[in-house]
């Protein structure tokens, strides 16, 4: 397989809260917005000061997202070490609680992205295999997640379906159909009223259309929304500008 495609396929890695959001949901959205506006210190301080307003699931996921974007932005060795340590801390074995399994799924996706960033392709493939096994296991269970967590699980499930059908040969018609179906399902999440789910769906679709599907016009639509929604995010602005140059 072309190494550029292999590295690309697993890079997965101002909206206001609804008037009906609970205080916990509002706090989660606040931290998430700070992270995606690259206000990392403010997001970290808010997480530390408001820890009692979050359940442990969102505290861990937001912290992981924060450290990931800090690493992507700075590429510093210190941020790399902090992210690596956090990923190891979140990978405690033998916990079968479903909330943990969802966190494990998300953590594994970050581990794949992190290993590809370090050009550790064998390591990334090992973690990808773990994701596949975990999804197969979870799909066989009745998942009593809350609505928002279930949507997050479904989004990651569809993203994996798309990427898994790229790793298999492009010329197989059934694989192309599977990828198209996954993209349709992911696109529906871009309209979701959950800030995290909608943002992630837009980001991943933008990256897919820009780097894999070679459709900068489709990618531009999502990066326009993201750069308007998170105006301080230099990555979204750069992706939007790149798409404009190619259209």
C-alpha positions in Angstrom: 0.0 0.0 0.0 1.1 3.6 -0.7 2.6 4.7 2.6 1.2 8.2 2.3 -2.3 6.8 2.1 -1.6 4.5 5.0 -0.5 7.4 7.2 -3.4 9.5 6.1 -6.2 7.1 6.6 -5.9 6.9 10.4 -5.4 10.6 11.1 -8.2 10.6 13.4 -7.0 12.8 15.3 -19.1 29.6 18.0 -21.8 27.1 19.0 -23.8 27.9 22.1 -25.3 25.4 24.4 -29.0 24.6 24.2 -31.2 26.4 26.7 -32.2 23.0 27.9 -28.6 21.8 28.5 -27.8 20.6 32.0 -25.0 22.4 33.9 -22.8 19.4 33.3 -23.4 19.5 29.6 -22.8 23.3 29.5 -19.5 22.8 31.4 -18.4 20.1 28.9 -19.3 22.3 25.9 -17.4 25.2 27.5 -14.2 23.2 27.9 -14.6 21.6 24.4 -15.0 25.1 22.8 -11.9 26.3 24.7 -9.9 23.4 23.4 -11.0 23.8 19.8 -10.3 27.5 20.0 -6.7 26.5 21.0 -7.1 28.1 24.4 -5.4 25.2 26.1 -4.3 26.8 29.3 -7.8 28.2 29.9 -9.3 24.8 29.1 -6.9 23.0 31.5 -7.6 25.5 34.3 -11.4 25.2 33.8 -11.1 21.4 34.0 -9.1 21.6 37.2 -11.4 24.2 38.8 -14.7 22.6 37.7 -13.9 18.9 38.1 -17.0 18.3 40.2 -19.2 19.5 37.4 -18.1 16.6 35.1 -18.5 12.9 35.4 -15.3 11.0 35.1 -16.0 9.9 31.5 -16.1 13.4 30.1 -13.2 14.6 32.3 -11.0 12.0 30.9 -12.1 12.4 27.3 -11.7 16.2 27.4 -8.3 15.9 29.0 -7.2 13.5 26.3 -8.5 15.8 23.6 -6.7 18.7 25.2 -3.4 17.0 25.3 -3.8 15.7 21.8 -4.4 19.1 20.3 -1.6 20.6 22.4 0.8 18.0 20.9 -0.5 18.5 17.4 -0.1 22.3 17.7 3.3 22.5 19.4 5.0 19.2 18.4 7.1 19.7 21.4 8.8 16.8 23.1 7.3 17.7 26.5 3.7 17.7 25.1 4.5 14.4 23.3 5.6 12.8 26.6 2.6 14.1 28.4 0.2 12.8 25.8 2.0 9.4 25.7 1.8 9.1 29.5 -1.9 10.0 29.5 -2.6 7.4 26.8 -0.9 4.8 28.9 -2.8 5.9 32.0 -6.1 5.5 30.2 -5.3 2.0 29.0 -5.8 0.1 32.3 -6.6 -3.5 31.5 -9.4 -5.8 32.6 -12.2 -3.2 33.1 -15.4 -4.5 31.5 -17.7 -1.6 32.5 -19.3 -0.3 29.3 -18.5 3.3 30.0 -14.8 2.3 30.3 -15.1 0.3 27.0 -16.3 3.4 25.2 -13.5 5.4 26.7 -11.1 2.6 25.6 -12.4 2.8 22.1 -11.8 6.6 21.9 -8.4 6.2 23.6 -7.3 3.5 21.1 -8.2 5.8 18.2 -5.9 8.5 19.7 -3.2 5.8 20.2 -3.4 4.9 16.5 -3.1 8.6 15.5 -0.3 9.2 17.9 1.7 6.2 16.6 1.3 7.4 13.0 2.4 10.8 14.0 5.6 9.1 15.3 5.8 7.0 12.1 5.5 3.9 14.2 3.4 2.1 11.6 3.5 -1.4 13.2 2.4 0.0 16.5 -0.5 1.9 14.8 -1.6 -1.3 13.1 -1.6 -3.2 16.4 -3.9 -0.6 18.0 -6.1 -0.6 14.9 -6.6 -4.3 15.3 -7.6 -3.7 19.0 -10.2 -1.2 17.8 -11.6 -3.7 15.4 -11.9 -6.4 18.1 -13.4 -4.0 20.6 -16.1 -2.8 18.1 -17.0 -6.4 17.2 -17.4 -7.1 20.9 -19.4 -4.0 21.7 -21.7 -4.4 18.6 -22.8 -7.8 20.0 -24.0 -6.2 23.2 -27.0 -4.1 24.1 -25.4 -0.8 24.9 -27.2 1.1 27.7 -25.4 4.4 26.9 -27.0 7.8 27.3 -28.1 9.3 24.0 -25.0 11.5 23.5 -22.6 8.7 24.4 -24.4 6.3 22.0 -24.0 8.9 19.2 -20.3 9.2 20.0 -20.0 5.4 19.8 -21.9 5.3 16.5 -19.7 8.0 15.0 -16.5 6.2 15.9 -18.0 3.0 14.6 -18.8 4.6 11.2 -15.4 6.2 11.0 -13.7 2.9 11.6 -16.0 1.3 8.9 -14.8 3.9 6.4 -11.1 3.6 7.2 -11.3 -0.2 7.4 -12.6 -0.3 3.9 -9.7 1.8 2.6 -7.1 -0.5 4.1 -8.7 -3.2 1.9 -8.1 -2.8 -1.8 -9.8 0.2 -3.5 -10.8 -1.7 -6.6 -13.3 -4.0 -4.7 -16.7 -2.7 -5.5 -18.2 -3.8 -2.2 -15.5 -1.8 -0.3 -16.4 1.3 -2.2 -20.0 0.9 -1.4 -19.2 0.4 2.3 -17.1 3.6 2.3 -19.9 5.6 0.7 -22.5 4.3 3.2 -20.2 5.2 6.0 -19.7 8.8 4.7 -23.5 9.2 4.4 -23.9 8.1 8.0 -21.1 10.3 9.3 -22.5 13.3 7.4 -25.8 13.0 9.3 -23.8 13.6 12.5 -22.6 17.0 11.2 -26.2 18.3 11.8 -26.4 16.9 15.3 -27.3 19.2 18.2 -24.5 17.7 20.3 -21.6 20.1 20.0 -18.9 17.4 20.4 -20.5 14.9 18.0 -21.2 17.5 15.3 -17.7 19.1 15.5 -15.9 15.7 15.3 -18.0 14.6 12.4 -17.2 17.9 10.5 -13.5 17.6 11.3 -13.2 14.0 10.2 -15.2 14.5 7.0 -13.2 17.5 6.1 -10.0 15.6 6.5 -11.4 12.6 4.6 -12.5 14.7 1.7 -9.3 16.8 1.6 -6.7 14.0 2.1 -8.3 10.8 0.9 -11.3 11.4 -1.4 -9.5 14.3 -3.2 -12.6 16.4 -3.1 -11.5 19.8 -1.7 -14.9 21.4 -2.5 -16.6 19.0 -0.2 -13.9 19.4 2.5 -14.1 23.2 2.2 -17.8 23.2 3.3 -16.8 21.6 6.7 -13.7 23.7 7.3 -15.7 26.9 6.6 -18.1 25.9 9.3 -15.3 24.9 11.7 -13.2 28.0 11.1 -16.3 30.2 11.7 -17.2 28.2 14.8 -13.7 28.1 16.2 -12.1 31.3 14.8 -8.9 31.0 16.9 -8.1 27.5 15.6 -5.2 27.9 13.2 -5.5 24.3 11.9 -9.1 24.8 10.7 -8.2 28.1 9.0 -5.2 26.5 7.3 -7.3 23.6 6.1 -9.9 26.0 4.8 -7.3 28.1 2.9 -5.8 24.9 1.4 -9.2 23.8 0.2 -9.8 27.2 -1.4 -6.5 27.0 -3.3 -7.4 23.6 -4.7 -11.0 24.4 -5.7 
